[in-house]
Amino acid sequence: MKFPWWRGPSIRGHLHIRGHELTLGVPVRADARGYGDTGFNASAIVFPVEGCYRIRGAADGAVLSFVTMVRSCSALAELPTSQRRAYAICDS
């Protein structure tokens, strides 16, 4: 899933993202490369299982944390297999 981040005017540095499912402790995979050290930064976060996740982004001492509930999309199962693959992002 893509998430947008914005560094404030005085924040510089690489965005580091961590997170885990709160009950099982399963970690997320996250990628925030390619956007430089200031301003806007898109990221990709892969949630390996359904559940409640705490996500933490940090850059230059500034931290943003949030909790989100992740559920699978019931409509995905109704798609033909050829279309379903286009939406799959868990390719470890």
Secondary structure, DSSP 4 states (H G I P E B T S, - for coil): -EEEEE--TT--S--EEEEEETTT-PBPEEE--SS-SSSEEEEEEE--SSEEEEEEEEETTEEEEEEEEE---GGGGGS-HHHHHHH-----
